[in-house]
Amino acid sequence: SRYLRHVLGNRNVEPIDISDPQQVANRIEWYFNRCIEDDIQPAVTGLANALGVHRDTINGWKNGSRREGTHRDIIQRAYDTMMELWELNLRDGKVNPVAGIYLGKVLFGFVDEQNITVQAKPLEQTQDIAVIEAKYKELPED
């Protein structure tokens, strides 16, 4: 019920003018302070709810596809704050490692990647062709 009270409190706030960067920054600060008061980790969707937008909207602000000139830096600072908390909690064992890795990939764009380079090289001839042909002649015919 503590989580539900927190979520409903984020959704039921007075709307802001999301085109105004200062109002967005103030609401982000309000959201983080509310997380402190409720003793709950901030979440991307929770931030979106507090702002009154869909999480795709703040992802658009973050990646610069929407309001790049006005909102990108503001939302990037919010993401950086959440990422730092994620790192600290993961490092200190306060988050299940599997859940932490999942969140890092889904929320913060981390990837498990391994690059393997395959190069074709000509085979070196180690035996005389006559020796190889002789071995094949020794094989049974069936």
C-alpha positions as CSV (number, residue, x, y, z in Angstrom):
1,S,0.0,0.0,0.0
2,R,3.0,2.3,0.6
3,Y,3.9,2.0,-3.1
4,L,0.4,2.5,-4.2
5,R,0.1,5.7,-2.1
6,H,3.3,6.9,-3.7
7,V,2.2,6.2,-7.2
8,L,-1.2,7.8,-6.7
9,G,0.4,10.9,-5.2
10,N,2.6,11.2,-8.3
11,R,-0.4,10.9,-10.7
12,N,-2.7,13.3,-8.8
13,V,-0.6,16.4,-8.8
14,E,-1.6,19.7,-10.4
15,P,-0.7,19.7,-14.1
16,I,2.3,21.9,-15.2
17,D,3.1,23.5,-18.5
18,I,5.5,20.9,-19.9
19,S,6.7,23.4,-22.5
20,D,8.2,25.5,-19.8
21,P,11.6,24.1,-18.9
22,Q,11.6,25.7,-15.4
23,Q,8.3,24.1,-14.5
24,V,9.7,20.8,-15.7
25,A,12.9,21.2,-13.6
26,N,10.8,22.2,-10.6
27,R,8.5,19.2,-10.9
28,I,11.5,16.9,-11.3
29,E,13.0,18.3,-8.0
30,W,9.5,17.9,-6.4
31,Y,9.4,14.2,-7.5
32,F,12.9,13.4,-6.1
33,N,12.0,15.1,-2.8
34,R,8.7,13.1,-2.7
35,C,10.7,9.9,-3.2
36,I,12.9,10.9,-0.2
37,E,9.9,11.6,1.9
38,D,8.2,8.2,0.9
39,D,11.6,6.4,1.2
40,I,11.1,5.0,-2.3
41,Q,13.6,4.8,-5.2
42,P,12.8,7.1,-8.1
43,A,11.7,5.5,-11.3
44,V,11.5,6.6,-14.9
45,T,7.8,5.9,-15.1
46,G,7.2,7.6,-11.7
47,L,9.0,10.7,-13.0
48,A,6.8,10.6,-16.1
49,N,3.7,10.3,-14.0
50,A,4.8,13.3,-11.8
51,L,5.4,15.3,-15.0
52,G,2.0,14.2,-16.4
53,V,3.5,12.7,-19.5
54,H,4.1,9.2,-20.9
55,R,7.6,7.7,-20.4
56,D,8.1,7.8,-24.2
57,T,7.8,11.6,-24.0
58,I,10.7,11.9,-21.5
59,N,12.7,9.4,-23.5
60,G,12.2,11.6,-26.5
61,W,13.4,14.6,-24.4
62,K,16.4,12.6,-23.3
63,N,17.4,11.4,-26.8
64,G,16.8,14.8,-28.4
65,S,13.9,13.8,-30.7
66,R,11.6,16.2,-28.8
67,R,12.3,19.6,-27.2
68,E,16.1,19.1,-27.6
69,G,17.0,22.7,-27.1
70,T,15.0,23.1,-23.9
71,H,14.4,19.8,-22.1
72,R,17.3,17.5,-23.0
73,D,19.8,18.7,-20.4
74,I,17.1,18.9,-17.7
75,I,15.9,15.3,-18.2
76,Q,19.5,14.0,-18.7
77,R,20.4,15.3,-15.2
78,A,17.3,13.5,-13.8
79,Y,18.4,10.3,-15.6
80,D,21.9,10.7,-14.3
81,T,20.6,11.0,-10.8
82,M,18.6,7.8,-11.1
83,M,21.5,6.0,-12.8
84,E,23.8,7.0,-9.9
85,L,21.3,5.6,-7.4
86,W,21.0,2.4,-9.5
87,E,24.8,2.0,-9.5
88,L,25.2,2.6,-5.8
89,N,22.3,0.2,-4.9
90,L,23.6,-2.4,-7.2
91,R,27.2,-2.1,-5.9
92,D,26.1,-2.2,-2.3
93,G,23.9,-5.3,-2.8
94,K,20.6,-3.5,-2.2
95,V,19.3,-4.7,-5.6
96,N,19.1,-8.3,-6.8
97,P,21.9,-8.5,-9.5
98,V,19.6,-10.0,-12.1
99,A,17.0,-7.2,-11.6
100,G,19.8,-4.6,-11.5
101,I,21.2,-5.8,-14.8
102,Y,17.7,-5.8,-16.4
103,L,17.1,-2.3,-15.2
104,G,20.4,-1.1,-16.4
105,K,19.6,-2.4,-19.9
106,V,16.0,-1.3,-20.1
107,L,16.2,2.1,-18.4
108,F,19.8,3.2,-19.0
109,G,20.7,1.6,-22.3
110,F,23.5,-0.7,-21.0
111,V,24.2,-3.7,-23.2
112,D,26.1,-7.0,-22.9
113,E,28.2,-7.1,-26.0
114,Q,31.1,-9.2,-27.1
115,N,32.7,-8.5,-30.5
116,I,34.3,-11.5,-32.2
117,T,36.3,-10.9,-35.4
118,V,36.7,-13.8,-37.7
119,Q,39.3,-13.6,-40.4
120,A,39.9,-16.2,-43.1
121,K,43.5,-17.1,-43.5
122,P,44.9,-19.4,-46.2
123,L,45.8,-22.8,-44.8
124,E,49.5,-23.7,-44.7
125,Q,50.4,-26.8,-46.6
126,T,52.0,-29.0,-44.0
127,Q,52.4,-32.2,-45.9
128,D,53.5,-33.1,-49.4
129,I,50.6,-33.8,-51.7
130,A,52.1,-37.2,-52.6
131,V,52.0,-38.2,-48.9
132,I,48.4,-37.2,-48.6
133,E,47.4,-39.2,-51.8
134,A,49.2,-42.2,-50.4
135,K,47.2,-42.1,-47.2
136,Y,44.0,-42.0,-49.2
137,K,45.0,-45.0,-51.2
138,E,45.5,-47.0,-47.9
139,L,41.9,-46.4,-46.9
140,P,39.4,-49.3,-47.3
141,E,37.1,-49.0,-50.3
142,D,33.9,-49.7,-48.4
